[in-house]
Amino acid sequence: MPLGPVQLLVVSFDRPDFSGEVLDELERLRESDVVRVIDLLVVYKGADGDVQRLEHSDLSAAEHDGAVVGALIGLDGKHAEDLSSGDEVWSLDETIPNGSAAAIALIEHRWAVGTRDAIRAAGGVAVADAWVHPADLAAAGLTEADDPAGTPGP
């Protein structure tokens, strides 16, 4: 079975006391075949910048042991430079603030498989993709500046 578009999503939390709401939402999306969580890794980045895996019973399941995410971001002993084919290297150091926890999920977007296939059938290829930050949406006038969720403004 071919994979749909895959995203590496990093969400930072001020404290590592996850309540389960995010996992509940991911499970709801999985049940409706919108997304599939391929792998999930939870880390804590200390005040000194040292990154450690966190074990959390609600977040650690046999099918989500963090091994794939760890390999992609260089936590398995490989250097991130070895994992990058270009000059741009993704780094935990720049992404996760010191003194915070983060959930790093590798998510397959199942909803986009049909669209991707239609684009390919028409001879098209993706040449770029990006997630637009809520602050950029506000700057473009699509949302309110104080709306962190990026929901449409009036």
Secondary structure as a PSIPRED ss2 file (coil, helix, strand):
# PSIPRED VFORMAT (PSIPRED V4.0)

   1 M C   1.000  0.000  0.000
   2 P C   1.000  0.000  0.000
   3 L C   1.000  0.000  0.000
   4 G C   1.000  0.000  0.000
   5 P C   1.000  0.000  0.000
   6 V E   0.000  0.000  1.000
   7 Q E   0.000  0.000  1.000
   8 L E   0.000  0.000  1.000
   9 L E   0.000  0.000  1.000
  10 V E   0.000  0.000  1.000
  11 V E   0.000  0.000  1.000
  12 S E   0.000  0.000  1.000
  13 F E   0.000  0.000  1.000
  14 D C   1.000  0.000  0.000
  15 R C   1.000  0.000  0.000
  16 P C   1.000  0.000  0.000
  17 D C   1.000  0.000  0.000
  18 F C   1.000  0.000  0.000
  19 S C   1.000  0.000  0.000
  20 G C   1.000  0.000  0.000
  21 E H   0.000  1.000  0.000
  22 V H   0.000  1.000  0.000
  23 L H   0.000  1.000  0.000
  24 D H   0.000  1.000  0.000
  25 E H   0.000  1.000  0.000
  26 L H   0.000  1.000  0.000
  27 E H   0.000  1.000  0.000
  28 R H   0.000  1.000  0.000
  29 L H   0.000  1.000  0.000
  30 R H   0.000  1.000  0.000
  31 E H   0.000  1.000  0.000
  32 S C   1.000  0.000  0.000
  33 D C   1.000  0.000  0.000
  34 V C   1.000  0.000  0.000
  35 V E   0.000  0.000  1.000
  36 R E   0.000  0.000  1.000
  37 V E   0.000  0.000  1.000
  38 I E   0.000  0.000  1.000
  39 D E   0.000  0.000  1.000
  40 L E   0.000  0.000  1.000
  41 L E   0.000  0.000  1.000
  42 V E   0.000  0.000  1.000
  43 V E   0.000  0.000  1.000
  44 Y E   0.000  0.000  1.000
  45 K E   0.000  0.000  1.000
  46 G C   1.000  0.000  0.000
  47 A C   1.000  0.000  0.000
  48 D C   1.000  0.000  0.000
  49 G C   1.000  0.000  0.000
  50 D C   1.000  0.000  0.000
  51 V E   0.000  0.000  1.000
  52 Q E   0.000  0.000  1.000
  53 R E   0.000  0.000  1.000
  54 L C   1.000  0.000  0.000
  55 E C   1.000  0.000  0.000
  56 H C   1.000  0.000  0.000
  57 S C   1.000  0.000  0.000
  58 D C   1.000  0.000  0.000
  59 L C   1.000  0.000  0.000
  60 S C   1.000  0.000  0.000
  61 A E   0.000  0.000  1.000
  62 A C   1.000  0.000  0.000
  63 E C   1.000  0.000  0.000
  64 H E   0.000  0.000  1.000
  65 D C   1.000  0.000  0.000
  66 G C   1.000  0.000  0.000
  67 A H   0.000  1.000  0.000
  68 V H   0.000  1.000  0.000
  69 V H   0.000  1.000  0.000
  70 G H   0.000  1.000  0.000
  71 A H   0.000  1.000  0.000
  72 L H   0.000  1.000  0.000
  73 I H   0.000  1.000  0.000
  74 G C   1.000  0.000  0.000
  75 L C   1.000  0.000  0.000
  76 D C   1.000  0.000  0.000
  77 G C   1.000  0.000  0.000
  78 K C   1.000  0.000  0.000
  79 H C   1.000  0.000  0.000
  80 A H   0.000  1.000  0.000
  81 E H   0.000  1.000  0.000
  82 D H   0.000  1.000  0.000
  83 L H   0.000  1.000  0.000
  84 S C   1.000  0.000  0.000
  85 S C   1.000  0.000  0.000
  86 G C   1.000  0.000  0.000
  87 D C   1.000  0.000  0.000
  88 E C   1.000  0.000  0.000
  89 V C   1.000  0.000  0.000
  90 W C   1.000  0.000  0.000
  91 S C   1.000  0.000  0.000
  92 L H   0.000  1.000  0.000
  93 D H   0.000  1.000  0.000
  94 E H   0.000  1.000  0.000
  95 T H   0.000  1.000  0.000
  96 I C   1.000  0.000  0.000
  97 P C   1.000  0.000  0.000
  98 N C   1.000  0.000  0.000
  99 G C   1.000  0.000  0.000
 100 S E   0.000  0.000  1.000
 101 A E   0.000  0.000  1.000
 102 A E   0.000  0.000  1.000
 103 A E   0.000  0.000  1.000
 104 I E   0.000  0.000  1.000
 105 A E   0.000  0.000  1.000
 106 L E   0.000  0.000  1.000
 107 I E   0.000  0.000  1.000
 108 E E   0.000  0.000  1.000
 109 H E   0.000  0.000  1.000
 110 R H   0.000  1.000  0.000
 111 W H   0.000  1.000  0.000
 112 A H   0.000  1.000  0.000
 113 V H   0.000  1.000  0.000
 114 G H   0.000  1.000  0.000
 115 T H   0.000  1.000  0.000
 116 R H   0.000  1.000  0.000
 117 D H   0.000  1.000  0.000
 118 A H   0.000  1.000  0.000
 119 I H   0.000  1.000  0.000
 120 R H   0.000  1.000  0.000
 121 A H   0.000  1.000  0.000
 122 A C   1.000  0.000  0.000
 123 G C   1.000  0.000  0.000
 124 G C   1.000  0.000  0.000
 125 V C   1.000  0.000  0.000
 126 A C   1.000  0.000  0.000
 127 V C   1.000  0.000  0.000
 128 A C   1.000  0.000  0.000
 129 D C   1.000  0.000  0.000
 130 A C   1.000  0.000  0.000
 131 W C   1.000  0.000  0.000
 132 V C   1.000  0.000  0.000
 133 H C   1.000  0.000  0.000
 134 P H   0.000  1.000  0.000
 135 A H   0.000  1.000  0.000
 136 D H   0.000  1.000  0.000
 137 L H   0.000  1.000  0.000
 138 A H   0.000  1.000  0.000
 139 A H   0.000  1.000  0.000
 140 A C   1.000  0.000  0.000
 141 G C   1.000  0.000  0.000
 142 L C   1.000  0.000  0.000
 143 T E   0.000  0.000  1.000
 144 E C   1.000  0.000  0.000
 145 A C   1.000  0.000  0.000
 146 D C   1.000  0.000  0.000
 147 D C   1.000  0.000  0.000
 148 P C   1.000  0.000  0.000
 149 A C   1.000  0.000  0.000
 150 G C   1.000  0.000  0.000
 151 T C   1.000  0.000  0.000
 152 P E   0.000  0.000  1.000
 153 G C   1.000  0.000  0.000
 154 P C   1.000  0.000  0.000
